[in-house]
């Protein structure tokens, strides 16, 4: 059955206990579950039950993922499967597991391996570079799409963006400058959209691992509660419509990163990102 909206507070109970192990596990699951919203998916009550058992140390990460897979192999409830919880549950379990692993490599190959791990047996193309061009209707753009990288340019574009970031120096930069740079880097690699599906979730997981490798303490609540805002901010960072005075801007993404990394208290509302939004205070 579909899960109630109280999942965040249910898992927050472990964080309030203050025990580091429980807190870390619960935060990872909150992030993993929250990220399913970028594709409009919801997890099930069974997933929440499994997450709690994992947080409490009753089952390992591998056992948690095995339980979720076995649940859907044995599931006869067509509504549950068609409601999208199968994809959400399986991917959420794998995200929580990957976030707990102390592994990372700042390479396109690692990004591809993240996608492969998250979506194995979910998408046939898991971990593979798409060989076709894509177009996605966006609510925030009134049904229009961002221009994504051409499929035949993906390997070269990935190599360029990763090489540029790897040689970039953060030394002596202000927090604002770091914030702007990270927003732009994330905007650039997301625009490549190297995979057929699951790009935002794999990008977010890769980004969390990257920021952790830089020793940043991450406010997991941002991805847990504001993952759809994160996606819409990426869309606005890559969309221009000059005749209508709409310009690509990382401003919204910078607000997200300020909350994520630097204790910001920006109000992250999706309606603010819609191209028709008018600030009546102006």
MOMO-V113739 format. One record per residue. N is the residue number from 1. OMEGA is omega in radians with two decimals (999 if undefined). D_CENTER is the distance of its C-alpha to the mean C-alpha in whole Angstrom. Layout:
n,omega,d_center
N,OMEGA,D_CENTER
N,OMEGA,D_CENTER
This chain:
n,omega,d_center
1,3.13,24
2,-3.05,21
3,3.10,20
4,-3.08,21
5,-3.08,19
6,-3.05,20
7,-3.08,18
8,-3.14,16
9,3.08,20
10,-3.13,21
11,3.13,19
12,3.12,20
13,3.11,23
14,3.14,22
15,-3.13,21
16,3.11,24
17,3.05,26
18,3.12,26
19,-3.02,26
20,-3.10,23
21,3.14,23
22,-3.11,22
23,-3.12,20
24,-3.14,18
25,-3.11,17
26,3.13,17
27,3.12,14
28,3.12,12
29,3.09,13
30,3.10,12
31,-3.10,8
32,3.14,8
33,-3.11,10
34,-3.11,8
35,3.12,5
36,-3.13,8
37,-3.12,9
38,3.08,7
39,3.08,10
40,-3.09,12
41,3.07,13
42,3.11,14
43,-3.05,15
44,3.03,19
45,3.13,21
46,3.11,22
47,3.14,18
48,3.11,19
49,3.14,22
50,3.13,21
51,-3.14,18
52,3.11,21
53,3.12,24
54,3.13,21
55,-3.11,21
56,3.09,25
57,-3.13,25
58,3.10,27
59,3.11,25
60,3.08,23
61,3.14,20
62,3.12,21
63,3.11,23
64,-3.14,21
65,3.11,19
66,3.12,23
67,-3.13,23
68,3.13,20
69,-3.14,21
70,3.12,25
71,-3.11,25
72,3.04,23
73,-3.12,26
74,-3.01,29
75,3.10,27
76,-3.12,30
77,-3.08,28
78,-3.13,27
79,3.14,26
80,-3.10,23
81,-3.09,22
82,3.14,23
83,3.08,20
84,-3.09,17
85,-3.13,17
86,3.12,18
87,-3.10,15
88,-3.11,13
89,-3.10,15
90,-3.10,15
91,3.11,11
92,3.12,11
93,-3.13,14
94,3.09,13
95,3.14,9
96,3.13,12
97,-3.11,14
98,3.12,13
99,3.14,12
100,-3.11,15
101,3.10,17
102,3.10,18
103,3.09,18
104,3.01,16
105,-3.11,18
106,-3.11,17
107,3.02,18
108,-3.13,17
109,3.13,18
110,3.08,16
111,3.10,13
112,3.13,15
113,3.06,15
114,3.14,12
115,-3.13,11
116,-3.12,15
117,-3.08,14
118,-2.95,12
119,3.06,13
120,-3.12,17
121,3.03,19
122,3.04,17
123,3.10,17
124,-3.06,20
125,-3.09,19
126,3.10,16
127,-3.10,16
128,3.08,18
129,-3.14,18
130,3.13,19
131,3.11,23
132,3.11,23
133,-3.05,22
134,3.12,19
135,-3.10,20
136,3.09,17
137,-3.07,19
138,3.07,17
139,-3.05,18
140,3.14,18
141,-3.10,20
142,3.07,22
143,3.10,22
144,-3.07,22
145,2.92,19
146,2.97,18
147,3.12,20
148,-3.13,18
149,3.04,19
150,-3.04,22
151,-3.09,22
152,3.11,25
153,-3.01,24
154,-3.11,20
155,-3.12,22
156,-3.13,23
157,3.09,21
158,-3.14,18
159,-3.12,21
160,-3.08,22
161,-3.14,19
162,3.12,19
163,3.13,22
164,-3.14,22
165,-3.11,20
166,-3.12,21
167,-3.12,25
168,3.13,24
169,3.09,25
170,-3.06,24
171,3.08,27
172,3.09,29
173,3.05,26
174,3.09,26
175,3.13,23
176,-3.13,22
177,3.09,23
178,3.14,20
179,-3.14,18
180,-3.11,19
181,3.13,18
182,3.09,15
183,-3.13,14
184,3.12,16
185,-3.14,15
186,3.08,11
187,-3.07,13
188,-3.09,15
189,3.11,13
190,-3.12,11
191,3.10,14
192,-3.12,15
193,-3.00,13
194,-3.06,15
195,-3.13,14
196,3.10,16
197,3.07,13
198,-3.09,9
199,-3.07,8
200,3.13,5
201,3.13,4
202,3.09,6
203,-3.13,6
204,3.14,3
205,3.09,6
206,-3.12,8
207,3.11,8
208,3.12,9
209,3.13,11
210,-3.13,13
211,3.09,13
212,3.12,15
213,3.09,17
214,3.07,18
215,3.06,19
216,3.00,17
217,-2.98,17
218,3.04,13
219,-3.03,13
220,-3.14,11
221,-3.10,12
222,3.12,10
223,-3.14,7
224,-3.04,9
225,-2.99,11
226,-3.09,10
227,3.12,6
228,3.03,9
229,3.12,10
230,-3.13,8
231,-3.13,8
232,3.08,12
233,3.08,12
234,3.09,11
235,-3.11,13
236,3.12,16
237,-3.08,16
238,-3.07,17
239,3.05,20
240,2.99,23
241,-2.98,26
242,3.10,29
243,3.13,32
244,3.07,30
245,3.07,29
246,-3.04,25
247,3.06,24
248,-3.12,21
249,3.06,19
250,-3.09,17
251,-3.11,18
252,3.11,16
253,3.10,13
254,3.09,16
255,3.10,16
256,-3.12,12
257,3.10,13
258,3.08,16
259,-3.07,15
260,-2.96,13
261,-2.93,15
262,3.07,19
263,3.13,19
264,-3.14,19
265,-3.13,20
266,3.08,19
267,-3.05,19
268,-3.12,16
269,-3.12,17
270,-3.11,16
271,3.10,19
272,-3.08,20
273,-3.12,18
274,-3.06,20
275,3.12,22
276,-3.09,25
277,3.07,24
278,3.12,27
279,-3.06,28
280,3.11,31
281,-3.09,32
282,999,32
